[in-house]
């Protein structure tokens, strides 16, 4: 018994040492920042959108859609500013972003239309400025700015493109993201009716007015080809470092499918690089993070797509795959089931067993090119409005003269 007590005491002593070290090394935050401007300038209504980055490598999907939104605002005749939360944005990076947006969105921007968050904090904003949040930390920042300064408009626009608490589950960031939806002074604009319905059903927001627009596919780049490959090619949207994309579950389902059904197939992954995977007679080759032009140019060269996302948002890669004529395996989640959109989708529960069976079904369907071409044309969200319609409705809330 004495030996047992001594053992427990040693364990407690060692635990105490580790605990003390943990406290000694603990991060002590500075007081929360309050951005208070010395003055606000007179001037017309201007819309300022806050986005994570303008690096040309990330201008697709969510950031591309946010920029399409502010471009529509600009088309209505309102001046705009784009504020990034990048640590820096060089002259060259600004020029690259401007050239890209001019080409892809016909969006004419000048260098003075773009600033980083540090520049905004030391600027003199207009008292009639209206702010647009695109991520939870930009929403929290805007909430603070509006509460500490005498802007004429205390409402802002919250551009919601996913259930962002799920990006870092059960964490400090999860809490921040969740709290960002609880503010009273914003109009929510959702990327898809599926996402809006999920938020409403689970009481994440309680708003009398909300808006949902159709996910912005670049349809002019998504054209199925006329013929299939002699040996089917499969593309797996694989992001090992993004848990919500279910890389491990997807890979397990893929391996189980190969092992059990022995298909004749060539397999590639795109999204994030990984070492080549050799399994029996197959090789799974990583294309890594593809640049936008290569992605658009080669997507329709595949026959089968595998793209998973544990989210209520439909996610862009599976929508783009199906619109490019690929038989696309993707997972259901909550109220999301993309099989109602097109026969090019094969949907399943997010487990290896179901993914295995869905891949076999997709493999059996991929030889019917006529059906694949027909299935590539579909309404991405019949319960949502066009982006331009939503922009006009939202802007009208701030300026009743807009219709």
Helices and strands as residue ranges (DSSP letters): H 2-24, E 46-51, G 56-58, H 61-75, E 79-84, H 91-105, G 111-113, E 114-116, H 117-121, E 130-133, H 136-148, E 156-160, G 164-168, H 172-180, E 186-191, H 193-201, E 210-213, G 219-221, E 232-238, G 243-245, H 247-261, E 265-271, E 277-279, E 282-286, H 292-298, G 299-301, E 304-307, H 316-323, E 327-331, G 338-340, E 345-348, H 352-365, H 369-375, H 387-398
